[in-house]
Amino acid sequence: MTALATGACVVTGAASGIGRALAGAFAAEGMPVVLSDVNQPLVEEAARELTAQGVECVASAVDVSDAAAVERLADHAFAQFGRVSVVCNNAGVSTMGKQWEIGIEDWDWVIGVCLRGVVNGVRSFVPRMLAQGGPAHVVNTASMGGLLTSPFIGPYAAAKHAVVGLSKGLRAELAGTEVGVSVVCPGMVRTPILEGMRAHMEHTGTGQGEEARFLFDALERGLVTGMPADVAAGIIVRAVKDDQFWVLPNGAVHLPSVQADFEEMLAGDGAN
């Protein structure tokens, strides 16, 4: 029996992108779904679409950086469905700029959503999953940016590296229980995050010059070569079924760079 056999699935960042695709993919497995996002109109729209397809689901407007709000989300999910078998700590945001020029408010915003959102999800859902007994699974969305990094995304890279480390520790802590863990490190996926970064930059007047050119180039490449979000979601669902920890939806493109990073690290091990 897998975590998909019983109980509901909770997805944060479910209004768009990978989160919305995950909600649909787990619903296709017969699971009721709790869709959570800070964007209330969009997450309610996503829930209406699933409801029209016959899916049992509810929408909840939640800022995952707020521990009390995530605790309320867990209370609501367990009260509504009795069991939660899968929680996808997926919400993410980013900004762009040189690390020393990014305002502390933007640092707090990105780390609050991308890292503290995962921390809050783990703290609110894992104890309940352990107490309910039976198979369950935690899916933490990191990024290929949690294994590698690029210029101008310091807060995002820092948060996603932390999510990878947090997830590795969580797997060790849950060893011997029926609660599994997956850490998802996607590369380029067709989601609105880059468009959100551009809108944020335009709103704040930050990220001019080379940062803007870097972002626009990434947008163009992503629209052409990025993996569709529903394909990434399907890979993640299969990983949960197989109790697979590392999930790299388009990792083959990036693994040579990951290997090069480790070779550089080993070469600088202090023996020289």
C-alpha positions as CSV (number, residue, x, y, z in Angstrom):
1,M,0.0,0.0,0.0
2,T,1.3,3.5,-0.9
3,A,0.5,6.9,0.5
4,L,-1.8,7.4,-2.4
5,A,-4.1,4.6,-1.3
6,T,-6.0,6.5,1.4
7,G,-6.4,10.1,2.6
8,A,-6.2,13.5,1.1
9,C,-3.4,15.4,-0.6
10,V,-2.5,19.0,0.4
11,V,-0.7,21.2,-2.1
12,T,0.7,24.6,-1.4
13,G,1.3,27.0,-4.2
14,A,-1.6,25.3,-6.0
15,A,-2.9,28.2,-7.9
16,S,-0.5,27.8,-10.8
17,G,2.5,26.0,-12.2
18,I,3.7,22.8,-10.7
19,G,1.4,23.1,-7.7
20,R,-1.7,23.3,-9.8
21,A,-0.5,20.4,-11.9
22,L,0.3,18.4,-8.8
23,A,-3.3,19.0,-7.5
24,G,-4.6,17.6,-10.8
25,A,-2.2,14.7,-10.9
26,F,-3.0,13.5,-7.4
27,A,-6.7,14.0,-8.0
28,A,-6.4,11.7,-11.0
29,E,-5.2,9.0,-8.6
30,G,-8.5,9.3,-6.8
31,M,-7.3,11.4,-3.9
32,P,-9.3,14.4,-2.5
33,V,-7.2,17.5,-2.7
34,V,-6.7,20.6,-0.6
35,L,-5.4,23.4,-2.8
36,S,-3.6,26.2,-0.9
37,D,-2.2,29.4,-2.3
38,V,-1.8,33.1,-1.2
39,N,-3.7,34.1,-4.4
40,Q,-7.2,33.4,-3.3
41,P,-9.0,34.1,-6.6
42,L,-6.6,31.9,-8.6
43,V,-6.7,29.0,-6.1
44,E,-10.5,29.1,-6.0
45,E,-10.6,29.0,-9.8
46,A,-8.3,26.0,-9.8
47,A,-10.5,24.2,-7.2
48,R,-13.6,25.0,-9.3
49,E,-12.0,23.4,-12.3
50,L,-11.2,20.2,-10.4
51,T,-14.7,20.2,-8.8
52,A,-16.2,20.4,-12.3
53,Q,-14.2,17.2,-13.2
54,G,-15.8,15.4,-10.2
55,V,-12.8,15.8,-7.9
56,E,-13.5,16.2,-4.2
57,C,-11.5,19.3,-3.2
58,V,-11.4,22.5,-1.3
59,A,-9.4,25.7,-1.7
60,S,-7.7,27.7,1.1
61,A,-6.0,31.0,0.9
62,V,-2.8,30.7,3.0
63,D,0.5,32.5,3.3
64,V,2.9,29.6,4.0
65,S,5.4,31.9,5.6
66,D,2.9,32.4,8.4
67,A,3.3,29.4,10.8
68,A,-0.1,30.0,12.4
69,A,-1.8,30.1,8.9
70,V,-0.2,26.7,8.0
71,E,-1.3,25.2,11.3
72,R,-4.9,26.3,10.5
73,L,-4.5,24.7,7.0
74,A,-3.5,21.4,8.6
75,D,-6.4,21.7,11.1
76,H,-8.8,22.3,8.2
77,A,-7.5,19.5,6.0
78,F,-7.7,16.9,8.7
79,A,-11.1,18.1,9.8
80,Q,-12.4,18.0,6.2
81,F,-11.0,14.7,5.2
82,G,-10.0,12.8,8.3
83,R,-6.6,11.7,6.9
84,V,-3.9,13.5,4.9
85,S,-1.6,11.1,3.1
86,V,0.4,13.4,1.0
87,V,1.5,17.0,1.7
88,C,3.3,18.9,-1.1
89,N,5.3,21.9,0.3
90,N,5.5,23.5,-3.1
91,A,4.9,27.2,-2.8
92,G,7.8,29.3,-4.1
93,V,8.7,32.9,-5.2
94,S,11.8,34.6,-6.3
95,T,13.3,38.0,-7.0
96,M,16.4,38.9,-9.0
97,G,19.4,41.2,-8.5
98,K,22.9,41.3,-7.0
99,Q,22.9,39.9,-3.5
100,W,24.2,43.1,-1.9
101,E,21.6,45.2,-3.8
102,I,18.5,43.1,-3.0
103,G,16.6,44.7,-0.2
104,I,16.2,42.9,3.1
105,E,12.5,42.9,2.6
106,D,12.9,40.8,-0.6
107,W,15.4,38.5,1.2
108,D,12.8,37.9,3.9
109,W,10.0,37.4,1.3
110,V,11.8,34.8,-0.7
111,I,13.2,32.9,2.3
112,G,9.9,33.2,4.1
113,V,8.0,31.5,1.3
114,C,10.6,29.1,-0.1
115,L,12.2,27.9,3.1
116,R,10.0,28.8,6.1
117,G,7.0,27.6,4.1
118,V,8.5,24.2,4.0
119,V,9.5,24.3,7.6
120,N,6.0,25.3,8.6
121,G,4.5,22.5,6.4
122,V,6.8,19.9,8.1
123,R,6.0,21.2,11.6
124,S,2.2,21.2,11.1
125,F,1.7,18.1,9.0
126,V,4.3,15.5,10.0
127,P,3.2,15.1,13.6
128,R,-0.3,14.5,12.5
129,M,0.8,12.1,9.8
130,L,2.7,10.1,12.3
131,A,-0.2,10.1,14.8
132,Q,-2.7,8.9,12.2
133,G,-0.7,5.8,11.3
134,G,-0.4,4.2,7.9
135,P,1.5,5.3,4.8
136,A,2.0,9.0,4.2
137,H,4.5,11.1,2.2
138,V,6.0,14.6,2.3
139,V,7.0,16.2,-1.0
140,N,9.3,19.2,-0.6
141,T,9.8,21.3,-3.8
142,A,13.4,22.5,-3.9
143,S,14.9,23.3,-7.3
144,M,17.8,22.5,-9.5
145,G,18.8,25.8,-7.9
146,G,19.1,23.9,-4.7
147,L,22.0,21.8,-6.2
148,L,23.4,24.4,-8.6
149,T,23.0,28.1,-8.9
150,S,23.1,31.0,-11.3
151,P,23.9,34.7,-10.8
152,F,21.3,37.1,-9.5
153,I,19.1,34.6,-7.6
154,G,20.9,34.6,-4.2
155,P,17.8,34.5,-1.9
156,Y,16.1,31.8,-4.0
157,A,19.3,29.6,-4.3
158,A,20.0,30.0,-0.5
159,A,16.4,28.9,0.3
160,K,16.4,26.0,-2.1
161,H,19.8,24.7,-1.0
162,A,18.3,24.8,2.5
163,V,15.2,22.8,1.5
164,V,17.5,20.1,0.1
165,G,19.4,19.8,3.4
166,L,16.2,20.0,5.4
167,S,14.7,17.2,3.3
168,K,17.8,14.9,3.7
169,G,17.6,15.4,7.4
170,L,13.9,14.7,7.5
171,R,14.3,11.5,5.6
172,A,16.8,10.3,8.2
173,E,14.6,11.4,11.1
174,L,11.6,9.5,9.6
175,A,13.5,6.3,8.9
176,G,11.6,3.4,10.3
177,T,8.2,5.1,10.1
178,E,5.6,4.9,7.3
179,V,6.1,8.5,6.4
180,G,8.3,8.9,3.3
181,V,10.0,12.0,1.9
182,S,10.8,13.2,-1.6
183,V,12.8,16.3,-2.5
184,V,12.0,17.7,-6.0
185,C,14.7,19.5,-7.9
186,P,13.2,20.6,-11.2
187,G,15.2,22.5,-13.8
188,M,13.4,24.7,-16.3
189,V,9.6,24.1,-16.1
190,R,6.9,26.2,-17.8
191,T,5.5,27.9,-14.7
192,P,4.6,31.6,-14.0
193,I,7.5,32.1,-11.6
194,L,9.7,33.9,-14.1
195,E,6.8,36.1,-15.2
196,G,6.2,36.8,-11.5
197,M,9.9,37.8,-11.1
198,R,9.6,40.2,-14.0
199,A,6.4,41.8,-12.6
200,H,8.1,42.1,-9.1
201,M,11.1,43.8,-10.7
202,E,9.0,46.2,-12.7
203,H,6.9,47.0,-9.6
204,T,9.9,47.7,-7.3
205,G,12.2,49.2,-10.0
206,T,14.9,46.7,-9.2
207,G,16.9,44.3,-11.3
208,Q,17.9,46.6,-14.1
209,G,20.6,46.1,-16.8
210,E,22.3,42.7,-16.9
211,E,19.9,41.1,-14.4
212,A,16.9,42.0,-16.6
213,R,18.7,40.7,-19.7
214,F,19.4,37.4,-17.8
215,L,15.8,37.1,-16.8
216,F,14.4,37.8,-20.2
217,D,16.7,35.3,-21.7
218,A,15.6,32.7,-19.1
219,L,12.0,33.5,-19.9
220,E,12.6,33.0,-23.6
221,R,14.4,29.7,-23.1
222,G,11.8,28.5,-20.6
223,L,8.9,29.1,-22.9
224,V,10.7,27.1,-25.6
225,T,12.5,24.3,-23.8
226,G,10.9,24.2,-20.4
227,M,9.2,21.0,-19.3
228,P,5.4,21.3,-19.1
229,A,4.2,21.4,-15.5
230,D,1.9,18.4,-15.9
231,V,4.8,16.3,-17.1
232,A,6.8,17.3,-14.0
233,A,3.8,16.5,-11.8
234,G,3.4,13.1,-13.3
235,I,7.0,12.3,-12.5
236,I,6.5,13.5,-8.9
237,V,3.4,11.3,-8.4
238,R,5.4,8.2,-9.7
239,A,8.2,9.1,-7.2
240,V,5.7,9.1,-4.3
241,K,4.3,5.7,-5.4
242,D,7.9,4.4,-5.5
243,D,9.0,6.1,-2.3
244,Q,11.8,7.8,-4.2
245,F,13.7,10.5,-2.4
246,W,15.5,12.4,-5.1
247,V,13.2,13.6,-7.9
248,L,14.9,15.4,-10.8
249,P,12.2,15.8,-13.4
250,N,14.6,17.1,-16.1
251,G,17.8,16.3,-14.3
252,A,19.6,14.7,-17.3
253,V,20.1,18.2,-18.7
254,H,21.8,19.4,-15.5
255,L,23.5,16.4,-14.0
256,P,26.8,17.1,-15.8
257,S,26.9,20.4,-14.1
258,V,26.1,18.9,-10.7
259,Q,28.9,16.4,-11.2
260,A,31.3,19.2,-12.2
261,D,30.4,21.0,-9.0
262,F,31.2,17.9,-6.9
263,E,34.4,17.3,-8.7
264,E,35.4,20.9,-8.0
265,M,34.5,20.4,-4.3
266,L,36.6,17.2,-4.1
267,A,39.5,18.9,-5.8
268,G,39.5,21.5,-3.1
269,D,39.3,19.1,-0.2
270,G,42.4,20.7,1.5
271,A,44.9,18.0,0.3
272,N,46.5,20.3,-2.2
